[in-house]
Amino acid sequence: MINWIKDRWSERTSKDGAVLIGAGVVFLLFKPLGVIAAWVAIGYGAWTIYKEES
């Protein structure tokens, strides 16, 4: 089993696959934070349009 893992890890496509899986997990875990950040950005953008320059 360890030899199989070492053989697969030596291939570039396996590393690419591992990165894609990791990115997918990160996006799924942080999706709620991304939604909150988007709403904050929209709110701040609206506030800067509404507020006059001093």
NUDREN-251990 format. One record per residue: residue in one letter; x, y negated, z negated of N, C-alpha, C, O in turn; residue number from 1. Coordinates in steps of 0.1 Angstrom, whole numbers, plus 5000, padded with zeros to 4 digits. Layout:
<sites>
{res = A | n.east = X | n.north = Y | n.up = Z | ca.east = X | ca.north = Y | ca.up = Z | c.east = X | c.north = Y | c.up = Z | o.east = X | o.north = Y | o.up = Z | n = NUM} $
...
</sites>
This chain:
<sites>
{res = M | n.east = 5008 | n.north = 5012 | n.up = 5000 | ca.east = 5000 | ca.north = 5000 | ca.up = 5000 | c.east = 5009 | c.north = 4987 | c.up = 5000 | o.east = 5006 | o.north = 4978 | o.up = 5007 | n = 1} $
{res = I | n.east = 5019 | n.north = 4987 | n.up = 4992 | ca.east = 5028 | ca.north = 4976 | ca.up = 4991 | c.east = 5035 | c.north = 4974 | c.up = 5004 | o.east = 5037 | o.north = 4962 | o.up = 5009 | n = 2} $
{res = N | n.east = 5039 | n.north = 4985 | n.up = 5011 | ca.east = 5046 | ca.north = 4983 | ca.up = 5024 | c.east = 5036 | c.north = 4978 | c.up = 5034 | o.east = 5040 | o.north = 4970 | o.up = 5043 | n = 3} $
{res = W | n.east = 5023 | n.north = 4982 | n.up = 5034 | ca.east = 5013 | ca.north = 4976 | ca.up = 5043 | c.east = 5012 | c.north = 4961 | c.up = 5041 | o.east = 5011 | o.north = 4954 | o.up = 5051 | n = 4} $
{res = I | n.east = 5011 | n.north = 4957 | n.up = 5029 | ca.east = 5010 | ca.north = 4943 | ca.up = 5026 | c.east = 5022 | c.north = 4935 | c.up = 5030 | o.east = 5021 | o.north = 4924 | o.up = 5036 | n = 5} $
{res = K | n.east = 5034 | n.north = 4940 | n.up = 5028 | ca.east = 5046 | ca.north = 4934 | ca.up = 5033 | c.east = 5047 | c.north = 4933 | c.up = 5048 | o.east = 5050 | o.north = 4923 | o.up = 5054 | n = 6} $
{res = D | n.east = 5042 | n.north = 4944 | n.up = 5055 | ca.east = 5042 | ca.north = 4944 | ca.up = 5069 | c.east = 5032 | c.north = 4933 | c.up = 5074 | o.east = 5035 | o.north = 4926 | o.up = 5084 | n = 7} $
{res = R | n.east = 5021 | n.north = 4932 | n.up = 5069 | ca.east = 5011 | ca.north = 4923 | ca.up = 5073 | c.east = 5015 | c.north = 4909 | c.up = 5070 | o.east = 5014 | o.north = 4900 | o.up = 5078 | n = 8} $
{res = W | n.east = 5022 | n.north = 4906 | n.up = 5058 | ca.east = 5026 | ca.north = 4893 | ca.up = 5055 | c.east = 5037 | c.north = 4888 | c.up = 5064 | o.east = 5039 | o.north = 4875 | o.up = 5065 | n = 9} $
{res = S | n.east = 5044 | n.north = 4897 | n.up = 5070 | ca.east = 5055 | ca.north = 4892 | ca.up = 5079 | c.east = 5050 | c.north = 4887 | c.up = 5092 | o.east = 5057 | o.north = 4881 | o.up = 5100 | n = 10} $
{res = E | n.east = 5037 | n.north = 4889 | n.up = 5095 | ca.east = 5031 | ca.north = 4884 | ca.up = 5107 | c.east = 5025 | c.north = 4870 | c.up = 5105 | o.east = 5019 | o.north = 4867 | o.up = 5094 | n = 11} $
{res = R | n.east = 5027 | n.north = 4861 | n.up = 5114 | ca.east = 5022 | ca.north = 4848 | ca.up = 5113 | c.east = 5007 | c.north = 4847 | c.up = 5112 | o.east = 5002 | o.north = 4839 | o.up = 5105 | n = 12} $
{res = T | n.east = 5000 | n.north = 4856 | n.up = 5119 | ca.east = 4986 | ca.north = 4855 | ca.up = 5119 | c.east = 4980 | c.north = 4858 | c.up = 5106 | o.east = 4969 | o.north = 4853 | o.up = 5102 | n = 13} $
{res = S | n.east = 4987 | n.north = 4867 | n.up = 5098 | ca.east = 4982 | ca.north = 4870 | ca.up = 5084 | c.east = 4984 | c.north = 4858 | c.up = 5075 | o.east = 4975 | o.north = 4855 | o.up = 5067 | n = 14} $
{res = K | n.east = 4994 | n.north = 4850 | n.up = 5077 | ca.east = 4996 | ca.north = 4838 | ca.up = 5069 | c.east = 4986 | c.north = 4828 | c.up = 5073 | o.east = 4980 | o.north = 4821 | o.up = 5065 | n = 15} $
{res = D | n.east = 4983 | n.north = 4827 | n.up = 5086 | ca.east = 4972 | ca.north = 4818 | ca.up = 5091 | c.east = 4959 | c.north = 4821 | c.up = 5085 | o.east = 4951 | o.north = 4813 | o.up = 5080 | n = 16} $
{res = G | n.east = 4956 | n.north = 4834 | n.up = 5085 | ca.east = 4943 | ca.north = 4839 | ca.up = 5079 | c.east = 4943 | c.north = 4836 | c.up = 5064 | o.east = 4932 | o.north = 4832 | o.up = 5059 | n = 17} $
{res = A | n.east = 4954 | n.north = 4838 | n.up = 5057 | ca.east = 4954 | ca.north = 4835 | ca.up = 5042 | c.east = 4951 | c.north = 4820 | c.up = 5040 | o.east = 4944 | o.north = 4816 | o.up = 5031 | n = 18} $
{res = V | n.east = 4957 | n.north = 4811 | n.up = 5048 | ca.east = 4955 | ca.north = 4797 | ca.up = 5047 | c.east = 4940 | c.north = 4793 | c.up = 5050 | o.east = 4934 | o.north = 4785 | o.up = 5042 | n = 19} $
{res = L | n.east = 4934 | n.north = 4799 | n.up = 5060 | ca.east = 4920 | ca.north = 4797 | ca.up = 5063 | c.east = 4911 | c.north = 4801 | c.up = 5052 | o.east = 4902 | o.north = 4794 | o.up = 5048 | n = 20} $
{res = I | n.east = 4914 | n.north = 4813 | n.up = 5046 | ca.east = 4906 | ca.north = 4818 | ca.up = 5035 | c.east = 4907 | c.north = 4808 | c.up = 5023 | o.east = 4897 | o.north = 4805 | o.up = 5017 | n = 21} $
{res = G | n.east = 4919 | n.north = 4804 | n.up = 5020 | ca.east = 4921 | ca.north = 4795 | ca.up = 5009 | c.east = 4914 | c.north = 4782 | c.up = 5011 | o.east = 4908 | o.north = 4776 | o.up = 5002 | n = 22} $
{res = A | n.east = 4915 | n.north = 4776 | n.up = 5023 | ca.east = 4908 | ca.north = 4764 | ca.up = 5026 | c.east = 4893 | c.north = 4765 | c.up = 5025 | o.east = 4886 | o.north = 4756 | o.up = 5020 | n = 23} $
{res = G | n.east = 4888 | n.north = 4777 | n.up = 5030 | ca.east = 4873 | ca.north = 4779 | ca.up = 5028 | c.east = 4869 | c.north = 4779 | c.up = 5014 | o.east = 4859 | o.north = 4774 | o.up = 5010 | n = 24} $
{res = V | n.east = 4877 | n.north = 4786 | n.up = 5005 | ca.east = 4874 | ca.north = 4787 | ca.up = 4991 | c.east = 4874 | c.north = 4773 | c.up = 4985 | o.east = 4865 | o.north = 4769 | o.up = 4977 | n = 25} $
{res = V | n.east = 4884 | n.north = 4765 | n.up = 4988 | ca.east = 4886 | ca.north = 4752 | ca.up = 4983 | c.east = 4874 | c.north = 4743 | c.up = 4987 | o.east = 4868 | o.north = 4736 | o.up = 4979 | n = 26} $
{res = F | n.east = 4870 | n.north = 4744 | n.up = 4999 | ca.east = 4859 | ca.north = 4736 | ca.up = 5004 | c.east = 4846 | c.north = 4740 | c.up = 4997 | o.east = 4838 | o.north = 4731 | o.up = 4993 | n = 27} $
{res = L | n.east = 4844 | n.north = 4753 | n.up = 4995 | ca.east = 4832 | ca.north = 4757 | ca.up = 4988 | c.east = 4832 | c.north = 4753 | c.up = 4973 | o.east = 4821 | o.north = 4749 | o.up = 4968 | n = 28} $
{res = L | n.east = 4843 | n.north = 4753 | n.up = 4967 | ca.east = 4844 | ca.north = 4749 | ca.up = 4953 | c.east = 4842 | c.north = 4734 | c.up = 4951 | o.east = 4836 | o.north = 4730 | o.up = 4941 | n = 29} $
{res = F | n.east = 4848 | n.north = 4727 | n.up = 4960 | ca.east = 4848 | ca.north = 4712 | ca.up = 4958 | c.east = 4837 | c.north = 4705 | c.up = 4966 | o.east = 4837 | o.north = 4693 | o.up = 4967 | n = 30} $
{res = K | n.east = 4828 | n.north = 4713 | n.up = 4973 | ca.east = 4817 | ca.north = 4706 | ca.up = 4981 | c.east = 4809 | c.north = 4697 | c.up = 4972 | o.east = 4805 | o.north = 4686 | o.up = 4977 | n = 31} $
{res = P | n.east = 4805 | n.north = 4701 | n.up = 4960 | ca.east = 4797 | ca.north = 4692 | ca.up = 4952 | c.east = 4804 | c.north = 4678 | c.up = 4949 | o.east = 4798 | o.north = 4668 | o.up = 4949 | n = 32} $
{res = L | n.east = 4817 | n.north = 4679 | n.up = 4947 | ca.east = 4825 | ca.north = 4667 | ca.up = 4945 | c.east = 4826 | c.north = 4658 | c.up = 4957 | o.east = 4826 | o.north = 4646 | o.up = 4957 | n = 33} $
{res = G | n.east = 4826 | n.north = 4665 | n.up = 4969 | ca.east = 4826 | ca.north = 4658 | ca.up = 4982 | c.east = 4813 | c.north = 4650 | c.up = 4984 | o.east = 4813 | o.north = 4639 | o.up = 4989 | n = 34} $
{res = V | n.east = 4802 | n.north = 4657 | n.up = 4980 | ca.east = 4789 | ca.north = 4650 | ca.up = 4982 | c.east = 4788 | c.north = 4638 | c.up = 4972 | o.east = 4784 | o.north = 4627 | o.up = 4977 | n = 35} $
{res = I | n.east = 4793 | n.north = 4639 | n.up = 4960 | ca.east = 4793 | ca.north = 4628 | ca.up = 4951 | c.east = 4802 | c.north = 4617 | c.up = 4956 | o.east = 4799 | o.north = 4605 | o.up = 4956 | n = 36} $
{res = A | n.east = 4814 | n.north = 4620 | n.up = 4961 | ca.east = 4823 | ca.north = 4610 | ca.up = 4967 | c.east = 4817 | c.north = 4603 | c.up = 4979 | o.east = 4819 | o.north = 4591 | o.up = 4980 | n = 37} $
{res = A | n.east = 4810 | n.north = 4610 | n.up = 4987 | ca.east = 4803 | ca.north = 4604 | ca.up = 4999 | c.east = 4793 | c.north = 4594 | c.up = 4994 | o.east = 4792 | o.north = 4583 | o.up = 5000 | n = 38} $
{res = W | n.east = 4785 | n.north = 4598 | n.up = 4984 | ca.east = 4775 | ca.north = 4588 | ca.up = 4979 | c.east = 4781 | c.north = 4576 | c.up = 4973 | o.east = 4776 | o.north = 4565 | o.up = 4974 | n = 39} $
{res = V | n.east = 4792 | n.north = 4578 | n.up = 4966 | ca.east = 4799 | ca.north = 4567 | ca.up = 4960 | c.east = 4804 | c.north = 4558 | c.up = 4971 | o.east = 4803 | o.north = 4545 | o.up = 4970 | n = 40} $
{res = A | n.east = 4810 | n.north = 4563 | n.up = 4981 | ca.east = 4815 | ca.north = 4555 | ca.up = 4992 | c.east = 4804 | c.north = 4548 | c.up = 4999 | o.east = 4806 | o.north = 4536 | o.up = 5002 | n = 41} $
{res = I | n.east = 4793 | n.north = 4554 | n.up = 5001 | ca.east = 4781 | ca.north = 4547 | ca.up = 5007 | c.east = 4777 | c.north = 4536 | c.up = 4999 | o.east = 4774 | o.north = 4525 | o.up = 5003 | n = 42} $
{res = G | n.east = 4775 | n.north = 4538 | n.up = 4986 | ca.east = 4771 | ca.north = 4528 | ca.up = 4976 | c.east = 4781 | c.north = 4516 | c.up = 4976 | o.east = 4776 | o.north = 4505 | o.up = 4976 | n = 43} $
{res = Y | n.east = 4794 | n.north = 4519 | n.up = 4975 | ca.east = 4803 | ca.north = 4509 | ca.up = 4974 | c.east = 4804 | c.north = 4501 | c.up = 4988 | o.east = 4805 | o.north = 4488 | o.up = 4987 | n = 44} $
{res = G | n.east = 4802 | n.north = 4508 | n.up = 4999 | ca.east = 4802 | ca.north = 4501 | ca.up = 5012 | c.east = 4790 | c.north = 4491 | c.up = 5012 | o.east = 4791 | o.north = 4480 | o.up = 5017 | n = 45} $
{res = A | n.east = 4778 | n.north = 4496 | n.up = 5008 | ca.east = 4766 | ca.north = 4487 | ca.up = 5008 | c.east = 4768 | c.north = 4476 | c.up = 4998 | o.east = 4764 | o.north = 4464 | o.up = 5002 | n = 46} $
{res = W | n.east = 4774 | n.north = 4478 | n.up = 4987 | ca.east = 4777 | ca.north = 4467 | ca.up = 4977 | c.east = 4786 | c.north = 4456 | c.up = 4983 | o.east = 4784 | o.north = 4444 | o.up = 4982 | n = 47} $
{res = T | n.east = 4796 | n.north = 4461 | n.up = 4991 | ca.east = 4806 | ca.north = 4451 | ca.up = 4996 | c.east = 4799 | c.north = 4443 | c.up = 5008 | o.east = 4803 | o.north = 4432 | o.up = 5010 | n = 48} $
{res = I | n.east = 4789 | n.north = 4449 | n.up = 5015 | ca.east = 4782 | ca.north = 4441 | ca.up = 5025 | c.east = 4773 | c.north = 4431 | c.up = 5018 | o.east = 4772 | o.north = 4420 | o.up = 5023 | n = 49} $
{res = Y | n.east = 4766 | n.north = 4435 | n.up = 5007 | ca.east = 4757 | ca.north = 4427 | ca.up = 5000 | c.east = 4763 | c.north = 4415 | c.up = 4993 | o.east = 4758 | o.north = 4404 | o.up = 4993 | n = 50} $
{res = K | n.east = 4775 | n.north = 4418 | n.up = 4987 | ca.east = 4782 | ca.north = 4408 | ca.up = 4978 | c.east = 4788 | c.north = 4397 | c.up = 4987 | o.east = 4795 | o.north = 4400 | o.up = 4997 | n = 51} $
{res = E | n.east = 4787 | n.north = 4385 | n.up = 4982 | ca.east = 4794 | ca.north = 4374 | ca.up = 4989 | c.east = 4808 | c.north = 4373 | c.up = 4985 | o.east = 4812 | o.north = 4377 | o.up = 4974 | n = 52} $
{res = E | n.east = 4817 | n.north = 4368 | n.up = 4994 | ca.east = 4831 | ca.north = 4366 | ca.up = 4991 | c.east = 4832 | c.north = 4354 | c.up = 4982 | o.east = 4825 | o.north = 4344 | o.up = 4984 | n = 53} $
{res = S | n.east = 4841 | n.north = 4355 | n.up = 4972 | ca.east = 4843 | ca.north = 4344 | ca.up = 4964 | c.east = 4855 | c.north = 4336 | c.up = 4967 | o.east = 4858 | o.north = 4326 | o.up = 4960 | n = 54} $
</sites>
